């Protein structure tokens, strides 16, 4: 058929998203303005914990062009921000209000809102608002004894428990027990674009709109409508260009609710744009966990049980992600290995720090570090090398599909496909492992501290339960409308490629519409590496339906049968080479379909790192980094490689540089880029990348799996392993990030 001559899926076509961004036509939240808008500025708590005795806004209100100052009494009727994922009933009392409800619980918590004509006046006025706060002793340690967080709440609102098998018997019968205490530091995604929201209200249509939406616009629309007592159809959210997402952008924050409430109240546009200091103290933090893990092993280093107790520091409130991060950490810790018995107990703890949420590979960055540190410790205990211990414990391809006997995100974990040993072999060849070891040995003989490390992981992707896509033939091409969102991952490109090949349309004529709640009734959004899997399959289904309808309609016009026609490059053609007609001649023809799935799909990967440690400065130079990743099937291999390379940069940040620190009073110490260190292009090597398609998913027709988090997931683990090797001290690294100060302390010891 003609279609076979025009394969589009699997080609590294140029991103459709880039031309407006490269030509200065991008429209980010700060670029959106409306006539007569007011600017909102947030007055934030300067103390970590305290009772609000009074708020004096008189000086602020005396400034010209300052219109109002809101405090809690102005928003007391608005419910607290609800959970989007993994919401346990026990956690609901810990949800965050729009403004502090008489008690402040972290530095940066919104206490009051200033509305003024422009940003400069609003900022000046905010500084004139006087807060009378009676300070209380803050709680800063999440691993200590439980106690009262405030008058009605405890520091441990709930505990995540997961497991299977007879753990106690496995430890009683173990040849040896390997135990570790490990810490992952507090850090987060730092997108180039900070948060922003612009709300408008059209009284003539009773329509509330918010611009600056990202990630999950339909869920946010529905939740905001409920909070404001409105019907969802009277509210629209609009996504513009988004300068990075990474899990933290696009959730509902207090400021999003506030701009919408103010636009309704004052019946005029309200705009809020976050500055960088606000972002570092107010947007979701992530990662901070302390693990006490042990493994029971036999004499050959095979795992018979893993037992992990960990403490998850969630900060002062439970935000939209609720228990998602600790739940994923507990559920995904077994990874690619056979673990006959398993138990995880995760303590969700509150502290007087910025609340936490998800960040690229949430829960897996942490648990992969723990698991792979454990694998290296088992190797050291048994006197075998780190690759061998992994081979001995890997799940075989014959075990697929493999029931892990655990649940997360409302789904049962069943690894759908995988050949972990094959990918390990390919990764070691990619990195030149044998030659690398010989080179390291020679350099060590000359006094250099060099080493290599390896880490393996299983990712999750393609979270359901559904995605809906509508495709319409237009006079100038094809329009695909989806309820998904773009956070830079290439949705327009991937969806256009799938639509082009399935429908037979010309790739360059396909326009993908996303992130607009007024264009499609429902959508799940962009998170959990789900877009290519869920939206991609929904696109394929709708394209198949539209193709069938187009061939049937064309057959009537061309006085032939549909079986004798094909669609290729945007033209409906007779298979025998006869008459043809443009697909656009059927403008107005539409098809819609939904893909539903109750199971996730599970890509997997191997990272191999080579580092040189400077004994004088404690610096770590990453000399070489190799990533092998099985995607099932790559719609656009270059986009997959881009996701892996970008994730690596963020993984390096959390492994070596980025950390939110606080003093004893709860004052954040990382509020600028001078204090919150991030890797630059100099610190991030160009990785060796291998994208394989050895294990297509059987759960969707195209065999797709996700790619968004595989670049970040095991970076901390791989670098820790390499640093241990460079120091020739197995188990030396027990805490991330491995900052120069910490590494120098390790060297001194």
N, C-alpha and C positions, 0 to 999 in steps of 0.2 A: 504494500500500500504506500501511497505518497507520504503518509505520516512518518513512516520509518526512515525516510530520507531527511527528515528535518528534526532530528533529536535536539532538544533544548535542555532537558534535565540532565545534569551531570557535566555541563559545560561551565567554565569560569567566565561568565559574561560580566561585563562592567555593571556596577551597581546603578540602578535607576534613581536611587535617592541622591546621588552626589551632585549632579549639575547645579541645582539651586544653591547648594551649600558652597560649592566652589566658585560661584559667580556672584556671591554676596546677596542672594535672594532668599536666604533662610529667614524664617520668622519664628523667633523664640519668644518666650513669655514676655521678656522685657521690651520686645518690639511692638507689642500689641497695646494700642491706646484707643480711648473713646472720648468724644467731646464731653466736657463737664465732669470728667472723672475726679474722684478724690483718691489720695494716696493713704494707705494704711501703714502705720508703723507700730511695731510690737514693743511694749515695755516688758522687759524680762527680769526675772528674779536674779538679784546679784548674790544670793546666798543659797546654799544647798538644801537647807531644811529650816523652816520657821513658820510661825503663825503671823498672818497679816493683821496688823493692828489698825492700819489705816492707809488710805491712798489719797494724796492731795494733788489734784490736777488743776488747781486754780491758776497757777502760773502758766501752765501750758495753754489753758483755754483763753488766757488773756492775750495770747499772740494773735496778730492779724492772720486771717486765712486758716485758722484752726477751727474746725467745725464741731468736733465732739471728742470725748474721751470715754471709752467703755471700760467697765470693770465687771466683775463676776455677776453682779446683780442684773446687768444688761443681757447676759446670755444664760442665766440660771435656768431658763425654761427649755434650753436645748439639751437633749440627752447627751451622755458621754459617747465618745467615738466607738463604734461597734467593731467586732472582730470580723475579719475576712476569711482567715484560715485558722484551723486547729483551735477553735474557740471552746475552751472548757467552761462549764457553768461556774465553777469555783473561781474562775479568773475575772468574772464580770465586775465585781466590786473594785477591781484595780484598773479599770479603763480610765482614760484620760479625759477630763473636761476641757471645754474650749479655753477657759481661763481658770487660773488657780482658784479653788473653791474655799478660800480662807486659810489654806496652808500651802506653802511652796515646798516642793520636794526635790528640785534639782536646779542648779544654776542654768539659767536660760529658759525656765518655764514661763510661758506667757502669763502676765499678770494684768495688763491693761492694753488697750488699743487706742491709738491716736489717729484721727482722720483729718487730713489737711489738704490744701490745694496742690502742693507739690512735695517731692521727696525731701528736699532740704528743710522746708518748714516742719514737716512731720518729724524728721529726726531731731531737730532742735527742740520741738515741743516735747518729744518723748523723754529727752534728757531733763526736762523741767518737772516731770511727774515724780513726786516724792513718795517713796515707799517706806512705811514704818513696819518693819518686820522683826519680831522677837525671835532671834535665832535659837535653834535647837541643835543638839548634838547630831551630826549626820551619821548614817550607817554606810560604811564604805567597803566592808569586807563581806563578800557573798559566801564564803566557805566556813564561817564560824557557826556558833550556836544560833538556832532560830529564836526569834523574839518578836516584840511588837514593832511594827513599822510606823504606825501612828495609833490614834485612839481606837480604831476599829479594825485594823488590818495587821496581818502578820508578815514577817519578812519572807516566809515561804508559803506562797499561796497554793502551790500544788507540787506534786512530784510525778514525773514521767517514769513509768515502769514498763519495760519490755523484756521478753525473754522466751526461752523454750528449753527443753531438755533438762537433765538432772545435773545441774551445775555442782552441787555439793559433792556428789559421788565422784564426779570427774576430778575435782581437786583432791579428794581423799586418795584416789588411786593414781595421781599424777607421778610421773618420774621426777619432774621438777616443776616449780612454780616461779614464773617470772613476774615481778611487780614493778610498776613505775608510777611516779607522780609527775604529771605533765600539765603545763599551763599554756593557753593560747591568749594572747593579749587582745585588748579592746581596740578595734579599728573599724573602718567602714569604707564604703564607696564614696569617692569625692569627685562627682561629675564636674565637668567644666562649667556647666550651667547650674547655678543654684536654683532652689525652688521658686516658684512664682505662681500667682493666681490672679485672674482678672474676672470679676463677676459683673454682669449687667442684668437689669430687669426691665422688661417691656410690659408696662401695665396694660396696654391696649390688647395684648395677646395673653396676658398673665403668664409670661414666659421668662424663666430665670435661666441664664446661660453662664457657664464658666469656661474661660479660656486658660490654657496652660495645663490642661489635663494630660496625664500620661499613664501608661502601663495598663490600668484597668478602668477605663472610662465608664463602661456600663455599670459595673458594680459600684463605683463611686457615685454615679448619678443616682442610683437607687438608694444607696445609704444616705447620701446628703438629702434627698427628697424626704426620706423617713424622718431624719433628724429635724428638718425644717417644717414638717407637717404638710408636705405637698405630695401630689400625685407625680409619679415618675415622668409621665408624658408632658408635664408642665416644666420640665427642666432638661436642658441639653448641655453636654460637655463637649468641648472641642479641643482636639490635640493639634498643636502646631509642630514645628521641629523641636526635637528634644536633645539637649546637649549632654546625653549620658543618663543611664537609668540605674543599672547595677543592683536592683532590688530595693533601693531606698527611695528612689523617685517615684511619684505617682500614687503612693498610698495617701489615705486621708489623714491630714494633720490638722491641728487646731486652727491654723491660719486659713486653710481651705474653707472650713466651716464659717469662719469669721467673715471672710469677704462676701460669701453668699448671703449670710444673715444681714450684713450691713447694706448690701445692694437692695435687698428686699425692703429693709426698714427705711432707707433714705431715698429709694427709687432713683438711684443714679449709679453709674459705674464706680466700682471700688477696685483699686489695684494694689497688690502687694508683691514686692520682689525682695527676696532674702539676700543679705550680704554674706560674705564668706565667714565672718566670725559667727554670725547667727547659725550658718550651716554647720559649723564644727561643734556647736554646743546644743543645737536644737533638733537637727535632722537625726534620723535613726542611727545609733551606733550598732555594733554587732560583735560577734565572735567570742567575747570574753568567757572562757570556761576553764575550770580546774578539774582534772581527771585523776582518779586513783584507780588504776587498771591493773589487772593481773591475768595471766594466762596459765592454764594447766597444759603441760606438754608431755609427750612420750619421749623415749630415749633418742628417737630420730629427729626430734624437733617438730613433730606434727602436733597441731593444736587439738586438745580434747575439750577445752572449755575456755571462754573468756568471761570475766566478771568486771564490770565497769561501774563505778559510782562517780558522778560528776556534779559540779555546782555551776549553774548557768546564771551569770550576773545580768539580769534584764533591766537594770536601772530602776527608775522610779514608778513607771506605769507599764501596764500591758497594752501595747498599741495594736494595730490592726492584725499583726501576725500572730498575736497571742503566743501559744506554745509551739509554734512551727519550728523554730530553730532547735530547741532541745529535743523535740520529737524526732526531727530528722537526724540529729546527732546519734540518738539512741538506736534508731531504726537502721541506719546505713553503716554503722561501724563494722559489721562483719566483712563487708567488701567482697573481693573476688575469691575469698578463701572458704574452705570447708570448716565450719565451726560446729561440732556436734552438739554442744550445749552453750547457752548464752544467756547472760543477764545484764541488763543495764538499768540503773536507777539514776534519774536526772533530777536534781533539786532545782526548781525554779525559784530564784532568790531575787528580792528587791533590795536596791541600794539607792542612795541619794545621788544618782548619776543620770545622765541623759538616757531616756528609754531606748530600748533596742528593738531591732527588727531584722529582716533578712539582708544579706549581702552576698553577692555572687558565690554560689556553692554553699549556701547557709547550712550549718550543721555538718556538712561533709568536709569542708576545709579543716574543721576542728577534729572530727572523728577519724579522718584519714591520717592526720598527723599522729593521733593517738595509736591507731592500728599499725601504721608503718614503723613508728618508733618501737612498738611491741615486737614486730617482726625482726627488726635489727637486733633487739635485745635477746630474742630467742636464738638468733644465729650466734651471737656472742656466747650465750650460755652453753650452746651445744658444740661450739668450735667448728661451725660450718660457715660457708660464705653466705652473703646476704641474698644473692640470686638463688642459690640452692634451696634455702629455707622457704623462699616464696614458691618455687616450683613444687616442692613437696606438699604444700598446703593448698595450691590452686584447685578450684573447682574444674573438673574436666569438661570438655565440650559435650561429652555424652550425657552429662547431667542436665542439660538444657531441654526444656525450660525448668528452672530450678526454683522451688518454693522455699523462700528464706524463712518462712514461718513468723514473719513480722508484718506489721501494718504501719503506714504513715500517710498523712494527707488524705485520710479517708479511703485509701486503697490498700489492697494486699500486695506485698512485695513478691513478685515472681519474675526472676531474671528471664527475659523472653528469649535471648539468644546470646551466644558469646563463645569465643575460643581464646581464653585468656593466655594460655601457654604460647600459642602461636604469636599473639601480639607481643608478648615479652621477648620472644626470639627476634622479632622484627625490630623492636625498639633497641635491643642490644646491638644489632647489626647497624642500625641507623647511627647510634652513638659511637660505634667502633669500640665496643667494650674491651675486647681482648687487647687491642693496640693501646687503648687508653690506660689499662692497668700497667702495661709495660712502661709506657711513658711516665706515669706517675711514680713508679718505682725508681726510675732513673733520676727524676727530679728530686725525689726525697733524699736520694743519696748525696745530692748537692746542697741539702739543707732547706729546701722549699717545703712549705706546708701546703700540699695539694691533695685533693681527694675527690672521689666520685661517689654519688649516691643514686639510689633507685627507689621509686615509689610506684605502687600500683593502686588502682581504684576502679570502682563502679559508680557511674553517675545515674541519676534518674532524670527523665525528661518526658514530655508529652502528657502532662497532667490533663485529665478531662475536666468535667464530664462531657463537654460538647464544644463544637464550634460550628457556626452557620456562615455560609458564603452565598451571596447572590451575584450572578454574572448576567450582564445585559449587553447585547450587541448594539452599539451606537453607530451613528452615521460616519464617525471618524475613527472607529476602532471598537475596542471591547473594554467595558468597565467591570471591575471586580470590587465588590463592597464587602468588607469584613468587619466584625466587631472587635478585631484584634487591634493592637497598638504598635507603634514603632518606637523603639528606644535605641535605634542605631544598629539593629541586628540584620537589617536587609530584607525586611518583610516584603517590600514592594518588588524587589528583584526575585526572590524565591517564589512568591505567589504568581508573578507574571510568567516565570519559567514553567511552572507546573500547568498553568492555564494554557499557555501557548502550545505546549506539546500535546496536552490532552484534547484541547478543542481544535487545534490546527490553526490557530490565529497567529499572526505575525507578532513576535515578541515585542517589538518596538511600538506597537499600536495599543498595548494593553495598559490601562490606567488603573492602579490599585488605590482604593479609598479606604482609609482606616482611621480609627480614633474619633469618629464623629457619631455621637449617639442619635442624631436626628436622621441618619442615613440607613440604619438597620436596627431592628427592634432589640436585639440582644447580642451579647458577645462576652467572652471570658477574659480577653485582654492578653497581655504579654508578660508572662512570668513563668518560672519553673521550666525554662527551656521547652516551652510547649508549642510555639507558634508554627514552626515548620511541620511538626508532626500533626497537630490537630487542625490548624488552618490549612495546611498543605493538603491533607486528605479531604477536607471539606471542599476545597477548591477543585480537586480532581473529580469528586462526586458530582459537583454542580456542573463542571465542564463536560463530563460524560453526558449528563442529562441535556445540557444545551446543545451539544454536538448532535445527539440523536434528534432533537427537535429541529435543528437547522437542516439536517439532511432530509428529514421528512418534508419540511416546508419547501426546500429547494427542489426536491423531486417533483412536487406538484407544479412548480413554476417551469421546470425544465422538461416536464412531461417524460419522466423516467422513474425508476425505482430508487429508493434510498440506498439499496445494496450496491448500486452501480456508481455511487458517488463517494467522494472523499473530500476532506478539507485539509489544505496545506498552505502555509504562508498567507493565510487570510483569504484564500480563494476556495470556492466550492468547485471541484473539478470532476469531470467524468473520468472514471478509472481507465476507460479505453482511449482517452486522449481527445475526446470530443469537446462539447460545449463546456463553458465555465461561467461563473458569476462571482462577484466579490461577496464575501461574508457580510459586509456592511449593507448590502442590499436588503438584508433581513433585519434592519435596525428596529429596535423595540422588542425583539425576541428576548425573553428572560428565563432564567432557570435558577432555582435556589435549592440548596441541599444542606443537610446537617450531618456531621460525623460525630458519633458518640463513642466513648470509650470509658470503661471502668478500671482499666489497668494502665499503668505507666510503662514506658519502654526504657531500656537500660543500656546506654552506651558505656564504653569502658576505655581505659587508657593506661599508659605507662610513661612516666617522666624519668629522664636520666640527666643528672646535673654534675658538672665538674667545676670545682671552685679552687681558688687560691686564697689562703688566709695570711694576712699581714700580722705577724706576731707583735709588731711594735704599735700599730694603730688599732688593731682589732677589726680592721676592715675585711670585708669579704668581696672578692672579685669573682663574678660568675664568668668563667672562661668559655664554657660550652653548655648548651642546654638542648636536649632532644625530647620531642614529644611524639609519641605514637598514639593514635586515637582511632577507634573503630566507630564509625558514624552510622553503620547499617547501609545507608545509601546517601550520597552527597548530592543534593540538588545543584549546589554551586560550590565546588571544592575550594575556590579562593575565599569565599565567605567563611567557610569552616576554618580555614587556616587563619583568617583574620580574627575570628573569635578565640582561637587557641592562643594566638600571639598576644591579644589584648588581655585575656585572662591571666596569662603568665606575668605580665607587668604588674597586675594587681596582686597576684599571689606573692611576687617578690616583695612588694610593699609590706604586706602583712608578715612576711617571714624575716625581713631584715630591717625595716625602717619604721613603719607606721604604728603608732600606739597613742591612745588617749590616756593620759596620766592625770591624776588628781592629787591635791595635797590632803592633809588630814581633815581640813575643814570642808572638803568637798569642792574646793575651787579648781576648775579645770585648768590644766597647765599647757594644753595643746590647742590654742585658739587662733593661731596663725600658721602659715606655711613655714615660718621660721622655727616653730616648735613641733608641728606635726609634719614630720619628714616624709617625703614621697620620693620614689625612684624617678630619675630622669632617664632620657634616652641613653645617657652614658652608662647607667647601671643596669640597663635591660639589654641583654644580648639578643641578636637576631637568632631565633631558635631554628633548629633543624626540625622540620615538620613532616610527619607521615600520616596521611589520612587514609584509612583502609575501609573496605566494604566487605569484610569477611563474614559478618553476622547480621544480615538484614533482619529487621523486626518482622515476625509473622503477624503482628497485630494491626498492620495497615498495609494496603496494597502495594505502596511504593517501597516498603521496607525501611521507612525513615526513623531516625532517632535524632535527638537534640545535640547541640554543640555549644551552648552558651556558657557552660560552667566547667567544662573539662580542662580548660587552660589554667584555671585557678586552683582547682580542687586539691591536688597533691603537692603544690609547690613548696609549702612549708615543710612537708615530710621529706621531699627529695633533697632540699637544701640542708636540712638538719642531718640527714644521712651523709651527705657529702662533707659537711663540716666535721662531723665525727671522724670520718675517714682521714681528712686532712690533719686532724689533731692526733690521729692514731689512738683515739680514746672512745671506744664504743659506749654509747649512752651519755655522752657529754652534754648534748643539747637536750634540755628538758623544758625549755620555755621559748615561746615566740613573742615578739621578734628577737632575733639574735643581734642585738645592737652592738656596736663596738665596745661599749662599756661592759656589757655582759660577757662578750667574747674574751676581752682582755682578762676579766676575772676568771673565766674558765682556764685560760692559758696559765695564769699565775698559780691556779690550784694544781 
